[in-house]
Amino acid sequence: MGTGETLALGAVAGFTIFLGLPLGRMQNVSAQTKAFLSSTATGILVFLLWDILSGAVEPVETALKAGRDGRFLWLAFILAVGFSVGLLSLVYYDGWMKRRRRRAFLGPGAASTAEYERDDYFTGMSPARWLAVFIATGIGLHNFSEGLAIGQSSAKDEISLAVVLIIGFGLHNATEGLGICAPLTGETERPSWGFLFLLGLVGGAPTFFGTLLGHAWVNEPVSILFLALAAGSILYVVIELLNVGRALASKTLVTWGVLFGLFVGFATDFILVAAGV
């Protein structure tokens, strides 16, 4: 498979994420429906967290079993740092934004806090939109690693594997679009098509760039780093989405939604397994 064909198919695999984004413009959605959609997205992300960590830990364990202690320590360090940065950077950024917002409320001549209940004072984005951006970022990091796998298999002339990866990842990314937009359903003001397009780029475009890099350069530590960053950021989003779901509906409904999302995640993954990947 030539470079042009590989990149084109990698782009298709990434941009199927746009199929689920129109969900974000739904209005008049009940609290129960919003909670179920949010918890379904949580279930999909829990599956992705497991899938990502499995891929990141495997080469580290392989180095340990092979008795390559120096290699093991280096890869384990990359894994730990990447996961910590992916998780804690979002935690500290969210805390920093909240502190700035509280100080803004106390400023002289400022408007009442009611004006800021919907939109962030500094960015103009509501908490739901920020959460959608965080989800898209975590998924984008994950999709970059998927792109690396596509590009590397093509570079090794493993054409059938590359094609199956493209099809499987494309189907999987279509469900990720639903996860990105779940927090946006039912907002008073619909997100613009431009904002949804930006979310799609953040979440889907890394598949193309990962394919480009993977086709030109095969590097295991880089792949582990991006998988670890994705896992850390997705864990943060899972925590936030669970808080959202529990605030909107009962634990029973949220649990059913998470379970359904897990089933969706594994169902799309089984496509790859059935194809012998």
N, C-alpha and C positions, 0 to 999 in steps of 0.2 A: 504494500500500500504506500503510495507516494505521500510526501509531506503535505501537499495541498489537500488531498482527500482526507488524510488523518485529521488535519486541523478543521476542515469543514464538518466532519462528523462529530468531532469533539465539541464544536460550537453548538451543533444540534442537540447533543446530549445535555449541555448546560442550559440552553435556552428553553427547554421544555418546562423549566420552572415557571415560565410566564403563564402556563395553562391554568394554574391555581390562583393567580393574583387577582382576577376580577372579584373573587370572594370578598376582598377588602372594601368593596363599594356597596355591600349589602346594607340596607337600612331597616328600621322597624324590627329589629331582632330582639327576641325576649332574652331576659337574663339567663334563663336555663339553656337556651340555644347557644348563647355566647359562651357559657361555661363549658358546654359539651364540646364546642369547636376548639376552645382553648385547651381543654384537657386532651382532646384527640391529637392536637399538635404536640402536646407534651409527650404523649405516648410515642409518636413518631420520633421525637427528639431523644427520648430514652433509648429507643432502638439504635438510633444513630450514635449515641454516646457509647453503647456497648460495641457496636460495629467498629467505630473509630478506635477505641481503646484496644480492641483485639488486634487491629492492624498495626497499631503503634507498638504494642508490647511484644508481638511475635518476633521481630528481628532482634530485640533486646534479649529475649529468652534464648533465641538461637545462638547468639554470641556467648551467652553464659554456659549453655550445654556443650558448646564446642571447646570450652576451656580457654576462650580468648578473653582473659580478664580485663586487659586494657581496653579492648573494643567494647566489652560489656559496660564498663564504667563510663566510657564516653557516651554511648548511646543512652544509658540510663540517666545520665546527667541531662542530655538534650531532652529526653522525655519529661523529666521532672520540671525542668525550667520552662519548657513550652507549656505544659499543663498549668503550672502556677501562674505564668504570665497571662494565659488565656482566661483564667478564672478571676484572678485578683485585679487585673487591670480594669475589668468591667465593674467590679465591686467598688474599687476606689474612685473610678470615674463617676459612677452613679452617686456615691457619697459626696464627691466634690460638687457636682451639679446641684444637689439638694442643699448643701451649705450656702452656695452662692444665691440660690433662690430665696432661702430664708433671710439672708442679709438684704436682699432687694426689697423684701416686704417691709423691712424696718427703715428704709432710706427716707430722707426728707422729701416731702412733696410727692411721694409715690402714690399710685392708685391703690385702691383697696385690693385685698387678696382675692376677692371674688373674680377680678379680671384675670387672675393667673391660674384659676382652678383648672381651666381647660388646656391652656397652652403654656409651655415653658417660657419663662420671662426672657431668656437669652436666645433661644433657638426658634420659638414659635411652634414647637412640636409638643403634642400631648404625651403623657406617659405611655399611652398605648402605641403611639407612633415610634417613640424611642425604643420600646420593647420590640416592635417589628424590625427596626434597624438592627438591634442586637441579634435577633434571630437570623436575619439575612447575613450578618457578618459571620456568625458561627457556621452557618451552612456554607457560606462562600469559602471559608477556610477548608472545610471538609471537601467541598467540590474541587478545590485546587488539588488536593491529594488524589482525588478520583481522576482528574485530568492527567496527573503525573503517571498514574497506572496505565491510562489509555496510551499516552505518548510513548512510555517505555516499552509496552508490549508491541507497539507498531515498530519502534526502532529495532527491536530484536527479531523482526519479521514473523512475530506470532500473530498473524493476520486474523485467524479465526477468534483468538482470544480478544483482540482489540475490538472486533465487531460486536462480540457478545457483551463486552464491557460497555460499549457505547449504547447498545439497546437497553441493557439492564439499568445503567446509570440514568439514561434518559427517562425511563419509566419511574424510577425512584425520585428523580428531581421534580417530576410533575406533582408528586404528593408533597414535596417540600414547599412548593408555592402555597399550598393550603396552610401549612404550618406558619409561614411568614405572616400571612394576612389574618390569621385567626384573632389576634388582639384588636384588629381594626374594625371587625364587624359590628355594626350597630352604633358607631360613633355619630354624634350629632352632625358633624360636618364630614361629608365623604372625602376620602383621600383622593387627590387629583390623579389622573392617569399618568402625569409626569412623575409623581411621587412613587406610584406603583412600578413604573418603568425603572426608576432609580433602584428600588428594592430588588427588582429582577436582575439588574446589572450587578449589584453587590453580591447577590446569591448565586447567579448563574455564570457570569462572565469568567470567574476564576477557573471554571472547568476548561475553557478555551486556553487560557494562559498556562494552566498546568499541563495541558496537552502539548502546547508549544515547547515548554521547558523540558518536559519528559521525553519528547521526541529528540531533542538536541543533547540532553545531558541526563544521564542516569546517576542519581545520588541518593543513597539510603538515608543518611542523616537529615537531609533536607526534607525528605518525605516524612520521617518521624517527627520532625519539628512542626510541620504544618498539621499533622494529625493531632499532635499534643495540644497545639494552640486551639484547634477546632474543638477538641474534647473539653478543654477548660471553659471556653466561651459557651458551649452548649449546656454544660452543667449549670452555669449561672442562669441561663435562660430558663432551664427546667425549673429551677427554684422559684424564679419570678412568676412563671406561668402557673405553677401550683398555687401560689399565693392569690393570683387573680381568680383562678377557678374556685377556690374555697370561699372567696369573698362574694361570689355571685350565686353559688348554688350549694347543694348538700354534698357531703363527702361521697355518698353513694353514686350520684350522677357523675361527679368528677372521676371517681374510680372507674366507672364504666367507660368514660371517654378515654382515659389513659389506656385501658385494656384494648379498646377498639383501635387506638392509634398504634399500639404495639403490634397488633395483628396486621394492620396495613403495612407497617414497616417490614415485618418478616415476610409477608406475602410477596412484596416486590423483590426482596432479597432472594427468595426461593426460585425466582426466574433465573438468576445467575447459577444457583446450585443445580437446577434441573438441566441447565445447558452444559454442565460439567466444568464450570469455572472453579 
